Amino acid sequence: MTNLPHWWQNGVIYQIYPKSFQDTTGSGTGDLRGVIQRLDYLHKLGVDAIWLTPFYVSPQVDNGYDVANYTAIDPTYGTLDDFDELVTQAKSRGIRIILDMVFNHTSTQHAWFREALNKESPYRQFYIWRDGEPETPPNNWRSKFGGSAWRWHAESEQYYLHLFAPEQADLNWENLAVRAELKKVCEFWADRGVDGLRLDVVNLISKDPRFPEDLDGDGRRFYTNGPRAHEFLHEMNRDVFTPRGLMTVGENVLHQP
């Protein structure tokens, strides 16, 4: 018997940035109902799946890639009921749904980070904190957006790591509790009919635990395709991606051949 290809191997996947795709309210910003309104158009194009960029609650420092709540729709885009209708309407046309998942970092407005500001909270270990002096970060790593990758928190007298904006604090994937919470996020969306996940900057989730100075660069060689990245993804695949039938694709930029 010939094995049939998975749907995504030959499928046409159409990326949608909800903010600019279709506005149904006159607000000047696209929304989920706008995506619903365009499903017949997408079907006529021969689209097999739509990839929705982040529509979660967010301060929008980085166009929604600074997530403040992984399981809530930003009111700008609609409601969970709108999303459920989108899934139903899309699947009635044979169109699958892929969501962007931003698991390297959260917004500093996320409830986890707000709790983490208390050094006694268990959520402190959800993020990467290191000692230092107000003018002397733990190492010389640079943010992708410029400047140091560390932000000083005066009240707790420590730095937290942010490989992107200061408002995007990196999650501590070494913490089993973090991985457990992220699996719950995947389960939440799988329960709502999602077929796949696009994993944003997933090659950055594992950092060199020594956090060494980079005398020859900006630090990226110590966190890109890090020491436990493959292990962490195997775990996610074993515990949630495969059991829930989720297609996954990771954003992975290689800096070495």
C-alpha positions in Angstrom: 0.0 0.0 0.0 1.3 3.4 -0.9 1.5 5.9 1.9 -0.5 9.0 1.1 1.3 12.3 1.8 0.2 14.4 4.8 -2.1 17.2 3.8 0.6 19.8 4.5 3.2 18.2 2.2 1.4 19.4 -0.9 -1.0 21.8 0.6 -1.4 25.5 -0.2 -1.0 27.6 3.0 -2.1 31.2 2.9 -0.7 33.5 5.6 -3.1 36.1 7.0 -2.2 39.1 9.0 -5.6 39.8 10.6 -4.8 43.4 11.4 -4.7 44.4 7.7 -6.7 41.6 6.0 -10.4 42.7 6.2 -12.1 45.2 8.4 -15.8 44.6 9.0 -16.5 47.3 11.6 -15.1 50.4 10.0 -12.4 50.7 12.7 -9.6 50.7 10.2 -8.3 47.4 11.6 -8.9 43.9 10.3 -10.7 41.3 12.4 -11.7 37.7 12.5 -15.1 38.3 11.0 -13.2 39.8 8.1 -11.4 36.5 7.6 -14.8 34.7 7.7 -16.1 37.1 5.1 -13.3 36.2 2.7 -13.4 32.4 3.1 -15.2 31.8 -0.2 -12.5 33.9 -1.9 -9.8 31.8 -0.2 -11.6 28.6 -1.2 -11.7 29.7 -4.9 -7.9 30.3 -4.7 -7.5 26.7 -3.8 -6.2 27.4 -0.3 -5.8 24.3 1.9 -5.0 26.1 5.2 -4.8 29.6 6.5 -2.0 30.6 8.9 -3.2 33.3 11.2 -0.5 35.6 12.7 -1.0 36.5 16.4 -4.5 37.8 17.4 -4.1 37.2 21.1 -4.4 39.9 23.8 -1.3 42.1 23.3 0.0 45.6 24.0 1.1 45.5 20.3 4.7 46.5 20.9 5.8 44.0 18.3 2.6 43.6 16.2 1.1 41.0 18.5 4.3 38.9 18.9 4.3 40.2 22.5 1.5 38.0 23.9 -0.2 39.0 27.1 -2.7 36.1 27.1 -2.3 33.0 25.0 -5.9 31.9 25.3 -7.8 35.1 24.8 -8.6 37.0 21.6 -7.6 40.7 21.5 -10.9 42.6 21.4 -9.6 44.5 18.4 -10.0 41.3 16.4 -13.1 39.9 17.9 -14.1 37.1 20.4 -13.6 33.4 20.9 -17.1 32.9 19.5 -15.8 34.6 16.3 -12.9 32.3 16.2 -15.1 29.2 16.7 -17.3 30.4 13.8 -14.2 30.9 11.7 -13.0 27.3 12.4 -16.5 25.9 11.6 -16.9 28.0 8.4 -13.3 27.2 7.2 -13.6 23.5 7.7 -16.9 23.4 5.9 -14.9 24.6 2.9 -12.1 22.1 3.5 -9.7 24.8 4.9 -7.6 24.1 7.9 -6.4 26.5 10.5 -2.8 27.1 11.6 -2.0 29.5 14.4 1.2 31.4 15.2 2.6 30.4 18.7 5.1 32.7 20.3 6.7 30.5 22.9 10.2 32.0 23.2 8.9 35.0 25.2 5.8 36.7 26.5 4.8 40.3 26.9 5.8 41.9 30.2 2.1 42.5 30.6 1.4 38.8 30.8 0.1 37.6 34.2 3.1 35.3 34.5 5.6 38.1 34.2 3.6 40.4 36.5 3.8 37.6 39.1 7.4 37.0 38.4 8.3 40.5 39.6 8.0 39.1 43.1 11.2 37.2 43.9 9.2 34.9 46.2 6.7 33.9 43.5 7.0 30.5 41.7 6.5 32.5 38.5 9.9 34.1 39.1 11.4 31.0 37.5 9.2 31.3 34.5 11.7 33.8 33.2 15.5 34.2 33.0 16.8 36.4 35.8 20.4 37.1 36.5 22.4 39.3 39.0 24.3 42.4 37.9 24.7 46.0 38.6 22.3 48.8 37.3 24.9 49.8 34.7 26.5 46.4 34.2 24.4 43.6 32.6 25.1 40.0 33.2 26.8 39.6 29.8 27.2 41.5 26.5 24.4 39.8 24.6 22.6 42.1 22.2 18.8 42.3 21.6 17.6 41.6 18.0 16.0 45.1 18.2 19.2 46.8 19.4 20.9 47.5 22.7 21.5 45.1 25.5 19.4 41.9 25.8 19.0 42.5 29.5 16.7 44.9 31.3 17.3 45.9 34.9 14.4 45.6 37.4 15.2 47.9 40.2 12.7 46.6 42.8 14.2 43.1 42.7 17.7 44.2 41.8 18.1 41.7 39.0 18.1 41.7 35.2 15.7 39.7 33.0 16.6 38.5 29.5 14.8 39.8 26.4 16.2 38.8 23.0 13.7 41.1 21.4 12.0 44.2 22.9 12.4 45.0 26.6 8.6 44.4 26.8 9.2 40.8 25.5 10.7 38.8 28.4 12.2 35.4 27.4 10.6 32.3 29.0 12.8 29.9 30.9 12.3 26.6 29.0 14.6 24.9 31.6 11.6 25.1 34.0 9.3 22.1 33.6 6.4 24.2 34.8 6.8 26.6 31.8 6.7 23.7 29.3 3.6 22.3 31.1 1.8 25.6 30.7 2.7 25.9 27.0 1.4 22.4 26.4 -1.9 23.5 28.0 -2.0 26.4 25.5 -1.6 24.0 22.6 -4.3 21.8 24.1 -6.6 24.8 24.4 -6.4 25.6 20.7 -6.5 22.0 19.6 -9.7 21.6 21.5 -11.1 24.5 19.4 -10.3 22.7 16.1 -6.8 24.1 15.2 -4.9 21.9 12.8 -1.4 23.2 13.1 1.0 25.6 14.8 3.7 27.8 13.4 6.3 28.2 16.2 7.9 31.6 16.2 11.7 31.8 16.7 11.6 28.3 18.1 15.3 27.9 17.6 16.0 30.4 20.4 14.2 28.6 23.2 17.3 27.0 24.7 20.1 29.2 26.0 23.7 28.2 27.1 23.2 27.9 30.9 26.6 29.6 31.5 25.4 32.8 29.8 28.9 33.6 28.8 30.3 36.8 27.4 30.6 36.7 23.6 34.0 38.1 22.8 33.5 37.6 19.1 29.9 38.5 18.5 26.5 39.5 19.9 25.7 36.4 21.9 23.5 34.6 19.3 25.9 31.6 19.1 25.0 30.9 22.7 21.2 30.8 22.2 20.6 30.0 18.6 19.8 26.2 18.1 20.8 25.9 21.8 21.8 22.8 23.7 18.4 21.5 24.6 16.2 22.9 21.8 15.8 19.5 20.1 15.1 17.8 23.4 12.4 20.4 24.3 10.7 20.0 20.9 10.8 16.2 21.1 9.0 16.5 24.4 6.4 18.9 23.0 5.9 16.6 20.1 5.5 13.5 22.2 3.2 15.1 24.7 0.9 17.3 22.6 1.8 17.8 18.9 1.5 14.2 17.8 -1.3 13.1 20.2 -3.4 16.0 19.0 -2.5 15.6 15.3 -1.0 19.1 15.1 1.1 19.9 12.1 4.0 22.1 13.2 6.5 24.3 11.4 9.2 26.2 13.1 10.9 29.5 12.3 14.5 28.5 12.3 17.2 30.7 10.8 20.6 29.0 10.6 23.7 31.1 11.2 26.2 28.3 10.4 26.3 25.9 7.4 
